[in-house]
Amino acid sequence: MVMDLSVELIHATVQLEQPLGDGTRTVGTGFLIQSTAPDGAPRTVLVTANHVLAKMPGKDARIGYRIANADGSWSYSPQTLRIRDEGGGALWTRHPSRDVAAISITAPAEFAKAAIPLNWLAEDDTFQANKVGAGDEMMALGFPRGLAANQAGFPILRAGRVASFPVAPAQVFPTFLLDFTVFPGNSGGPVFMSQAARKRVGAAEPQEVQFIAGLLTQQVELNNERLEIGIVTHAKFIRETLALMDNPLAPVTVARSEPVVGAKAASAEEAVARD
């Protein structure tokens, strides 16, 4: 049976929120990665944009788990996620130069099973081997303005086309543009390619091409006008952030260029939705 990355990531993507005490809440998106602790034990890691957690002032956020019921329905069941210690210090690991954050979590058994394997995250050679470039379609999952696809709390799936060239290597091009409308609340959501058949270089027949390209971190604005272009941070920096969780001295990529001028976070600070 062929794996459908769209469905797998829908199950692994969650809404992150923190009530602000005035009837509003700060909202972002995250997704779960299956990782291994230094002692070899399996663990579940929440990945999101660093600014999503940084803009949440309280110690506890809420992570939007979904529970499958016996009759085939689903229930939305958010749980508390501690993101700061008693002194207000961050409990998550952030990438030193890119807008990526990761935090180990204890998820319900059903959600731990839904976490995405680490090897589904793209590397530089993933883009090159599949000739990924301008005009290719990618999909993104998120909660624009805190809106879910339904009452069960599933994320909204949208699509856009790669709007910049080239997209690799990450050391030279740490981000790339995606032509789709970004809303506050989308930040931290996975951006991925899922094509049923694509001819890979050196392959005799078309093959499945499915991988996580990165996560949405910003939108492009010029003179306070939104240009309906999202900025995606390369998945390589997610891998590096996961490595930093266990080894603060793990090597990281120093990018040679920065995001497009006018870029603005897509962002938790604006994602204030009425309850």
C-alpha positions in Angstrom: 0.0 0.0 0.0 1.4 3.4 -1.0 1.9 5.9 1.8 -0.1 9.1 1.3 2.1 11.9 2.9 -0.8 14.3 2.8 -2.9 12.1 5.1 0.0 11.2 7.3 0.9 14.8 7.9 -2.7 15.8 8.5 -2.7 13.4 11.4 0.7 14.7 12.6 -0.1 18.4 12.4 -1.5 20.2 15.5 -2.8 23.6 16.5 -0.8 25.4 19.1 -2.5 28.1 21.2 -2.2 30.2 24.3 -5.2 32.1 25.8 -4.3 35.7 26.5 -6.9 36.2 29.3 -9.0 38.7 27.5 -11.1 36.3 25.4 -8.5 36.0 22.7 -5.8 33.5 22.0 -2.4 33.4 20.2 -2.4 30.6 17.5 0.2 28.8 15.5 0.9 25.4 13.9 3.2 22.6 14.7 3.8 19.0 13.6 5.2 15.9 15.3 8.4 14.1 14.4 9.4 10.6 15.5 12.9 10.9 16.9 15.3 8.9 19.2 16.7 10.1 22.5 20.4 9.8 23.3 19.7 6.6 25.3 18.0 5.0 22.2 14.5 5.4 23.5 11.9 6.6 21.0 10.5 10.1 21.6 8.0 12.5 20.0 9.2 15.9 19.1 7.0 18.9 18.3 8.4 21.1 15.5 7.2 24.7 14.9 8.5 28.1 14.1 10.5 29.6 16.9 8.5 32.8 16.9 5.3 30.9 17.6 6.5 29.8 21.0 8.6 33.0 21.6 5.4 35.1 21.3 3.5 33.1 23.9 4.3 34.8 27.2 2.8 32.2 29.6 4.3 29.0 30.8 1.7 26.7 29.3 0.4 26.4 25.8 -2.3 24.1 24.5 -1.6 21.5 21.9 -4.6 20.4 19.9 -4.8 16.6 20.0 -7.7 14.8 18.3 -9.2 11.6 19.6 -10.7 8.9 17.4 -14.0 7.6 18.7 -15.4 4.1 18.3 -18.2 5.2 16.0 -15.7 6.7 13.5 -16.1 10.3 14.7 -13.3 12.5 16.1 -13.2 14.7 19.2 -11.0 17.7 19.7 -9.1 17.3 22.9 -6.4 20.0 23.5 -3.9 19.3 26.4 -1.5 21.5 28.3 2.0 21.8 27.0 4.6 23.3 29.3 6.9 25.6 27.2 8.6 27.7 29.9 10.2 26.9 33.3 9.3 28.6 36.6 11.6 31.5 35.8 10.1 32.0 32.4 12.9 30.4 30.5 12.2 28.6 27.2 12.0 24.8 27.4 12.3 24.4 23.7 15.4 24.2 21.5 15.8 26.9 18.8 18.0 27.0 15.8 20.6 29.8 16.3 20.0 31.4 12.9 16.7 30.2 11.5 13.1 30.5 12.8 12.8 26.8 13.9 12.0 25.3 17.3 11.7 21.8 18.7 10.5 20.5 22.0 10.2 16.9 23.3 6.6 16.1 24.3 4.6 13.3 25.9 1.8 12.7 23.4 -1.2 10.3 23.7 -0.4 6.9 22.3 -2.5 7.5 19.1 -0.7 10.8 18.5 2.7 9.3 19.2 2.0 6.8 16.4 1.1 9.6 14.0 4.5 11.3 14.4 6.4 11.5 11.1 9.6 9.6 10.7 12.7 11.8 10.7 13.9 10.4 7.3 10.9 12.1 5.6 12.5 15.4 6.1 14.3 16.6 3.0 18.0 17.1 2.7 19.9 19.1 0.0 20.2 16.1 -2.2 16.4 15.4 -2.0 15.7 18.6 -3.8 18.5 18.0 -6.3 17.7 14.4 -7.0 14.0 15.2 -7.7 14.9 18.3 -9.7 12.6 20.5 -7.5 12.4 24.0 -8.8 10.2 26.9 -9.8 6.6 26.0 -10.7 6.5 22.7 -8.8 3.5 22.3 -6.6 3.8 21.9 -2.9 1.2 21.7 -0.1 1.0 23.3 3.3 -1.0 22.5 6.4 -2.0 25.0 9.1 -4.6 26.9 11.0 -5.1 30.3 9.4 -6.4 32.8 11.9 -6.9 29.8 14.2 -9.5 28.2 11.9 -9.5 24.4 11.7 -11.0 22.3 8.9 -13.8 21.0 11.2 -14.8 20.7 14.8 -12.4 17.8 15.3 -9.5 20.2 14.9 -7.9 18.9 11.8 -5.6 21.3 9.9 -6.5 23.0 6.6 -4.7 21.7 3.6 -3.7 24.2 0.8 -1.5 24.2 -2.2 0.9 26.6 -3.9 3.7 26.6 -6.4 7.4 27.2 -5.7 7.9 30.8 -6.6 11.7 31.2 -6.5 14.8 29.6 -8.1 16.9 27.9 -7.1 15.8 26.2 -3.9 19.0 24.4 -2.9 21.6 24.0 -1.4 20.4 25.2 1.9 23.7 26.9 2.8 23.2 29.3 -0.1 19.4 29.3 -0.2 18.1 28.7 3.4 14.5 29.6 2.4 12.4 29.6 -0.7 9.1 31.2 -1.8 5.7 29.6 -2.1 3.0 31.2 -4.1 0.0 31.1 -1.7 -1.8 33.3 0.7 -0.4 33.2 4.2 -2.4 34.1 7.3 -1.4 34.5 10.9 -1.7 31.0 12.4 0.0 29.3 9.5 3.4 29.8 11.0 5.2 26.5 11.8 3.1 24.3 9.5 4.8 21.7 7.3 5.3 22.4 3.6 5.7 19.2 1.6 5.7 17.6 -1.9 3.5 14.7 -2.6 3.3 13.6 -6.2 2.0 10.2 -7.3 4.4 9.8 -10.2 7.5 11.8 -11.1 10.5 10.8 -13.2 13.6 10.9 -11.0 17.0 11.4 -12.4 18.5 8.0 -13.3 15.2 6.1 -12.7 13.8 3.9 -15.4 10.2 4.5 -14.4 8.3 7.3 -12.6 8.5 7.0 -8.8 6.6 8.3 -5.8 8.0 11.7 -4.7 7.0 12.5 -1.2 9.0 14.5 1.4 8.7 17.4 3.8 10.4 20.3 2.2 10.4 22.6 5.3 8.1 24.7 7.4 6.3 28.0 6.8 7.9 30.8 8.8 7.1 34.1 7.1 5.1 36.0 4.6 6.3 38.7 2.2 5.1 42.3 2.6 6.1 45.4 0.7 5.0 48.8 2.0 2.5 47.1 4.4 0.9 45.2 1.5 0.8 41.4 1.7 2.0 39.9 -1.6 0.4 36.5 -1.0 3.8 34.8 -0.9 5.0 32.5 1.9 8.6 32.0 2.9 9.5 28.3 3.7 12.5 27.5 5.8 14.4 24.5 4.4 13.9 21.1 6.2 17.7 20.8 6.7 17.3 23.4 9.5 14.7 21.2 11.2 17.2 18.3 11.2 19.8 20.6 12.7 17.5 21.8 15.4 16.6 18.2 16.4 20.4 17.5 16.6 20.8 20.5 18.9 18.3 19.1 21.4 20.9 16.5 22.4 24.1 18.3 21.6 24.2 22.1 21.8 27.6 21.9 19.9 26.2 20.0 17.0 27.2 21.6 13.6 24.8 24.0 12.0 24.6 25.5 8.6 25.7 29.1 8.2 23.6 30.4 5.3 25.2 32.8 2.8 22.0 34.7 2.1 18.9 35.9 4.0 15.2 35.9 3.2 13.7 38.4 0.8 13.7 42.0 1.9 10.3 42.9 3.3 9.7 39.5 4.8 7.5 39.5 7.9 6.6 36.7 10.3 3.4 35.0 9.5 3.0 35.2 12.8 1.9 34.2 16.2 1.9 37.8 17.4 -0.8 38.7 14.9 -2.7 35.4 15.2 -5.1 36.6 17.8 -8.5 35.0 17.3 -11.7 35.3 19.4 -12.6 32.2 21.3 
